[in-house]
Structure formats: structure tokens, C-alpha cells
Amino acid sequence: MTGALSGDLALAIIAGALVGGGVLLLIVAIRGVRPRPGKPSGRSREELIRTLTTRTALAVVVGVVVLVVTRWPVASIGAALLVLGWNSIGGGAAEERRSMARLEALAAWTESLRDTIAGAVGLEQAVPSSLRAVAPVLHPHVQALVDRMHTRVPLADALRRFGDDLDDASADLVVAALILNARLRGPGLRDMLGALSTSARAELDMRRRVEANRRTTRRSVQIVVGVSVGTALLLSVVNRAYVSMYDTFTGQLVLAVVVGLFAAGFVWLRRLAKYETPQRFLASADSEKPSSARPGVPAEVPETVARWQGQTPANGSTTAADPRGGAR
């Protein structure tokens, strides 16, 4: 009688879970999901693979140890997943630190440009000069900008590609000011860069204060999770009879529900802790557009470049590369 009741209860739990999942999927299908543009993680592929490999190996070891100690497959899987996502509990702190480091580097680079331009130096000379003092997190992007300038890419086009490389809404303000100056050559760039750097510093201070408050909440969540998991493991070793109900199939289903509730709480906390950055206004929609449709990009290839490439320049005269180095 007890076995039949346990089997009926297990089937009822499974049926309820399936019905609940179906209702949830139906609601998501009706409401739809807003697409989110992918953003670079800021980490190299080698570093990501190395981190995942180390963490995965540690998660497998912890899962095996928990399985040997408790003999609960659900607890083993939950412990392995907990090790994999431990750094993400309560929100992506590492991602936010990388974002703040990039913002601080951008503010420092803007101030460097402002001080260099103050010495009566043009923008074409100020950008390469700022390369020596740029922060490491921004150095590859500024180096790419300088390389494009050295290969005769138009300054406005090079700046727009620089903004696409950074892919940051705060950087778009600086890049837009530089593009306007590169095209119009008007005064006031130094004052504009000073105001933008001040704004970036203010945003950085605000985000640091928010991150300090979130750090306390994140630490509290980690303590609660650690105490809960540690207590369950300790009871399974010291007082096995107290948790013997989890040895059955029904007990494993209940434990799976508990683990699922914890996972849902972690996902919810991460969504709450995520800093929603404003949408970029210089985002090129994109490289598939012709150059004439993108602001700051010349609609025609300059005649000198066209002659060097053996193309037809804007004035309509046909040129081709001469083997002796001249145009014919």
C-alpha cells in the first residue's frame, strides 16, 4: 500500500512539473522574448577555455565526492552546478568590474587627449601621442585606431570603427565628439573632452557605490548557500536517519525541486544585479551598409587611393597600376 502510494505521489509530482513547465512555456511563447544583442565578454578565448576547463574539473571532483558521501544523484549534480556558477551567485561581479575598468580607462584617455590638444596639437597628432599613456584594457583598441590612421584610413571612419570595437554607450559620446571635430575642424574640442571626462568620472563613482552595496548582498547570498549546503552534507554524514527520506525516488524528486528553487533564485538575483547599459547611438547597423550610408565615412574613394588600388577615381578617368610604378 505504501509503495503504491509512493508511486502515485511520484507520478503526481512529475505530472504537475510537466504541466507547470508547459504553462510557463506557453506564457513565454505568447508574450515573446525581447532579443538582446550579444556583447563581447572582454575575455580572450584562451582565458575562457582555461577557466572553464579548471572549473569543470573541480566541479566533477566535487560532484563525485558529494555522490560518494550522500549517495544522492540530485545533490551531486546540484553541487557540481554550484561550483560551476559560484562566481555568478548574486550577480556578475567580474563582468561589472571589467566594465568599470573600461570606463575608467576611457575617462583617463579622454583627459589625455584633452591635455594633448591643449598644447595646440591637432587631433591626428594627439591620438598617436596618447597611446603611450593609455590603460592596458584600452590599449589594443587605441593601437588599432592608430594603425588605421597610419594606413591612410580617413580619420572619421577610423574613429567610427574604434567606437564599434569598444561597443560602449559611454564611449560613443567621446567618439561622436571626435568625429564632429574631424569633419568640421571647429574650436571647443578641449572643453568638450573635459566635460565628457567629468561625466565619465561621475558615472564611474556612481557605479562604484552601487557595486559596493551589491557586494554586501552578494556576500550574504553566498553565506546562506554555503551554510545550507554544508548543513545538508553534515546531516547526511552525522545523522543519516534524519535525512533518510531523501534516499527514495520521491525524496530525490523533492530534492530536485529544492535545487531548482535555489537555481531560480540565483538567476533572479543575477538579473536584478545586472547593470543595464543604455543603447549605443553610434552602432552601425552595420558593416553591411555601403559607406555612403554611414555617417563619417566618405562616399567615394579618394583619387590618390583609387590610383594606388588601380580603380576608377571619382572624376571618371580610368587609372590602372603601371608595372613601373606610375599611372597609365
Phi, psi and omega in degrees: 000317180293321179295319179295321178295321179295319178295318178296323179293319178297317178296323179294320179295316180296317180296319178297320178296319179295318179295317179297318177296321178296319178296319179297316178296325178295318179296318179296320180294324180286315182285327182084164180239129180288125180293141179242125179294137179288144179235148179295144182281345180083007180239143180289159181295321180296317179295320180295317179295318180296318180294315181294323180295314179296314183292323178295318178298318178295321179296321179295317180298314180297319179298318179294318179298315179296322179295320179292320184286314187262334186061031178246109180300321180296318178295323178297313179295318179297320179294320178296316178294326178295320177294319180297322184252022184298319182290344181263359181294126178083005179125158182276088181291320182296319179296320179292323177296320178295321179295318179292323177296321178293322179293320178294319177296322178295318178296317179294321179293322177297318177295324177295318176297318180298315181291325179290318179293332179298339179271028178061042178249139180287167182295325180295331177270332184287323183295310176297327180292329181285351183294331183290333185250008183284149180291152182302326183292337182254351187300315181299324181288318178292323177298319177295322177297315180295320179297320178295321178295323180289336178266022173067025171287134178307141187301316181297320178294317179297321179293321179295320177294326175298317177296322177294325178294319179289320178054052183222135182293323178294324178292332180298326179297315179293315182296320179297320178296320179291322179294318178298318178292323179294331182268322186260337179057038180267169178281174175093004181294323182296316179295321179295316179295324176297317179294321179292321178294322176297319178295320179295321177295321179294318177296322179295317178298318179297315181292329176292321178294319178296318180295325177296319178292322179291330180299322178296315178296319180297319179294322179296319179297316179297323178294316180298316180295316180298317179294318181296311180294317179298321179295317180297317179293321180294319178294324180292339180263313186278314185233077185296327182294332182291330182246023183293338180295341179278356178284341181275169178296319178296320178297323177293324176295317178297319178296324177296322177296318179297315178298320178296322177295319176298315180297319178296322176297321179295317179297319180295316178297322180294321178293322178292326184274353182286133179273116181277108179279146178294157182287144179290140177258354175256008183297122179280131186267001061172218184300346179285341178290148173294156184299331180291341180269357182251130179297142176085357180248126183297140181286339183234150175285131179303150185299320181297316179292322180296320178296320181292327180273355180075028181257182178269117181291177186294332184281357174095347180284139183273131177232153177216157182287127178270137179302331180274002176102357181251177177264145179225000000 
